[in-house]
Amino acid sequence: MAARILVLAPHPDDEVVGCAVALRRALAAGDACFALYLTTGVPPVETVWPWQRVRYTARGARRENEARRVAERIGLTPVAFLDWPARTLKAHLGEALARIRAALAQHAIDLVWAPAWEGAHQDHDAANFLAAQLAGQCRVLEYAAYNFSGGVVRSGRFGGGESAAELITLTPDEQAWKRALLAVYASEHGNLAHIGTATEALRPLAAHDYTRRPHGGTLFYERFQWVPFRHPRIDFEPSERLTEALAAFAGKSPR
């Protein structure tokens, strides 16, 4: 029976980074695929270089335009582009969950794909938490984006092994197709250099403890927090800010 899949993309480009080929194969099998973009993908205006702030709105518009072009190439239907800046999803959990549930109802979704709880980006982890709130309403899979588990940068694979995961090995044609999609996101060229195209991976959403960090080592987005000045491409927030926000939303005590 054909599925109706909703991809949660914390930023425009995550649908390509994590699951473009999986979506292509799902569409070829007759599934219907939709995407909800949870932030603009552009960090808050106060974090960008002062000389870039005059074109801040244009940056978000460019990113959305790139996402629409990619969606057309994939055959993906955009549901909505939410206008919160990147790195702020944790401050909008209730609103975001309401938008996700509205999308499930409007498009008769029976399967959600969400980024893995892997410390790639704080918005990825927040999106995984939101997907976990849908338990009992629909099935949820998590897709590997990228991580730094064990001190190694990897993309398209889960850290700590692929237990219970479906590992997709991309054909040469699929790899070239995915690289072409990544190239559409020209505004993110510098941030996508670490993305490989050999594999993609999905698995049933694991029972994560959202009061704890995704893993014990340095998270992917923490790798350059030692830089002594506030570079716009670096997220300097400690991971505890996220786990505290998730725990507060869930009514639990962070550990």
Buried (B, 14 or more C-beta within 10 A) or exposed (E): EEBBBBBBBBBBBBBBBBBBBBBBBBBEEEBBBBBBBBBBBBBBEEBBEEEEEEEBEEBBBBBBEBBBEBBEBBEBEBBBBBEBBBBBBBBBBEEBBEBBBEBBEEBEBBBBBBBBBBBBBBBBBBBBBBBBBBEEBBBBBBBBBBBBBEEEEBBBBBBEEBEEBEBBEBEEEBBEBBEEBBEBBEBBEEBBEEBBBEBBBBBEBBEBEBBBBBBEBBBBBBEEEEEEEEEEEBBBBBBEEBBBBBBEBBEEEBE
